[in-house]
Amino acid sequence: MMVVGIVAVCVVLALLAFLVPRLSRHPERGTQRSLGAGSRVGGKAPGVLGRIFSKPFRSSSKAVGRSGAAGRRTRGRMPF
């Protein structure tokens, strides 16, 4: 279920970054901030469990950043 949610957020951010690049930064940062909080909380578990619990949040945060950057980069390459 979480995977579907992250994919949906990435698609929405990529579209937003393509249509209005400057306004897409705030939602991207907000999403990364909430995922970072989840990663920090998951990382407080002891030992190996901390790494296991925080990894999905870290990789999701990277995906959100990449999708926003890809939308802005694609917009920059458009001829209009």
Helices and strands as residue ranges (DSSP letters): H 2-19, G 22-24, H 25-43, H 48-77
